[in-house]
Amino acid sequence: MRILEDLLAGCEGLARNKMRSILSALGIVIAVGSVVMIVTLGDQAKKLIIIELESRWGADLVIIENAPPQRYKHWLDDWKNLKDEDLEAVRGEIDYAEYIGGMRDSDQKQIIFGNQHVMGNLKEVDPDYLEARGRIVRAGRNLSWSDQENALKVCTIGAELAEKLFKSEENAINEEVRITGQRFKVVGVVDPKSEEIGNSEFAKDVYIPLTTGRRRFSGLNPLDEIVIKVKGSYNTNRVMVDAVDILFQRHGEWDFLAFTEKERIQGIQNIVTMVQSILAALAAISLVVGGIVVMNMMLVSVTERTPEIGLRKALGARRRDIIYQFLFETLALCLLSGLVGMIGGLGMAYLVREIVPRFVVELKDWPWAVEPATLMIAFTCSTVAGLVSGLYPAWRAASLDATVALRYE
């Protein structure tokens, strides 16, 4: 109760000079508001990035690749050890897997239609790989297990190839292209949004059945990648351990790499957190400036109220009573400023969330998120600023001699 009474008395002291109190509080309001806005927008940005990355990469994917040697002795691929038999072994023994697919990269090939020649990235895959990687087609159909089992000469192509060769995606369906002299029927066009982020060649991919590629191009060449789409992201680590155990037993050595897309997503999230922290720290510097302004205002207040301090001491006020008077007055100012700053910061963050998506269509699903820790940090910062900026003025007021203070004009 005594603390509450002192805070109310502090508010009454601030009300004596409203304009000066408002101007002094402005620095704290801006500082706290900036920190709250930056941290809130940062939290929302992290959620938005995670949603986007998980929709494109998938947090439920386990990727297995060949492990390159530490030192290359030649340019041949004889260090690659993932075989088609490894894919079948993993497919037959792994539980909690929705799709298990393999991919063999056949590098760039010349794609010809009529008198047009373009270069495309030929990838030999099975239907499970396309499903696991989210290769959604927006024209035609995807590769099927029938194509795989019968080693049919069919393919799906990226949107850029479809536009270059056929002028539109719909025109590409059921047309024939020549890949290094061999005719393939186009059955689908891949949606570029389903491709990996950061791959500048994503719209130039050409997918053919794995068995067709083995017969027509690669022979017994090893696989480049095995992808497992897990039933529920909470099973991702378990599936990765099982897959690693199966391959190690088959190979007898660690000649492969296994990782999850969750690790890449977590890495990007850590970078965003670091940037967010740096921006919040820069914004918090203004809190120091605001505290100095409040301290200066309180020192002026101590000077103006010197006779009042002398009178209180003459009437029996103790040293700590004087300290509490000015300290709680400063604390009340900073707490009120912090509250206004928090509301203002949240308001600015909400405005940004509402306005920016109207100009940037890709951000239409911007999530709204406010972490309680953010508000606690802002409240703590304003409280600390009030205590620190009020200590010296309160100590100076308590140190005044009662006789000298009463005679001060």
C-alpha positions, 0 to 999 in steps of 0.5 A: 500500500505504501508503494501505491501511495508513493506512486500516486503522490508521484503522479500528482507531482508530475501533474504540477507541470504537465507540459514539461512532464509530457516532453520529458516522457516523449523520449521514453515513449519513442524508445519503448515503442520502437523496441516493441514494434521492432521485436513484434514485427521480428517475431511476426517475420519469423513466423511468416518465414517459417510458414513460407519455408515449410510450405516450400521445403517441408519440415517433414523431409529427410534428405540423404545425399552422397558424401563427397571426399575431403579431397578430390583426386579427379572429376569422376563421380566414382565417390557416389555410392547411393544405389537404386538398391539403397532406395528400395531397401529404405523404402521397404524398411522405413516406418512413418514415411509417406513418400520415399523417392530417389533422384539421379541428376543427369545434368544439362541436356539440349531440349529441342522442339521444332527448330527451337533449342534450349538447355534444361536440367534433366532429372531422373525421378520416381513419382514418390520423389515428385510427391515428397518434393511437392512438384505440383503440376498446373497443366497436364499431370505428374509422372505416374508409377505406370510411367515408372514401371513401363519405363515410358518416354514421358516427361514433365517440364518446368514453366520456363521451358514451357513458355520458351518452347510452346509459348504457354503451359497448356500448349506443351501438353502431349507435345513431343520434345527431343532430349539429346536426340530421343523423343519424349512426350510432355505430360505436365508442367511444373508449378515453379512455386513448388520448387526450392527457394534459391534455385535460379534454375528451378523453372528449367528442370525436366523430369523423366521416370527413373527407369527410363533414365537408367535405360536411356541415359545414365545406365548404372550411375548412382543416385544423387538424392533420396528424399523421405517425406515423413508422416508428421514432422515430429517423426522426422528425427526418428525416420532419419536415424532409421534411414542412416542405420539402414544405409550404414549397415549396407555400406559399412561406412559413412559415405553419405550425408543425412539431414532434415530441412528443419535444420535449414529452416532453423538456421534461417530463423536464427539469422532473423533472430540475430538481426531482430536483436541488433535492431532492438538493441539500436532502438533501445539506445534511445532509451538511454537518451530518454532517461537522461532527459528525464533525469535532467527534468527531475534535477530542474524539479529538485531545484524549483522545489528546494523550499518545499524540501526544506519545509518537509525536512523541518516538519520531520521528513526523513532522508528516505522519505525525500528519496522516495518522493522523487524516485517514485515521481520519476518511476511513475513518469517512466512507467506511464511512458512505457505503457503508452510506448507499448500501446503505440509500438503495438499499434504501429506494428499492427498498421505495418501488418495491415498496410504492407500486404496491400502493396506486397501480395506475397505477404497477404498471409502475414501472421499477427503475433505478440510475445508476452516476453516482448511486453515484459521486456518493455515494462522492465526497460521502462522501470529500470530507466525510471529507477536509474534516472531518478536515483541521482535527483532523489539523492541530491534532494535528500542531501539538501540541508533543511535550513539552507533549503528554507532560505533558498529563493 
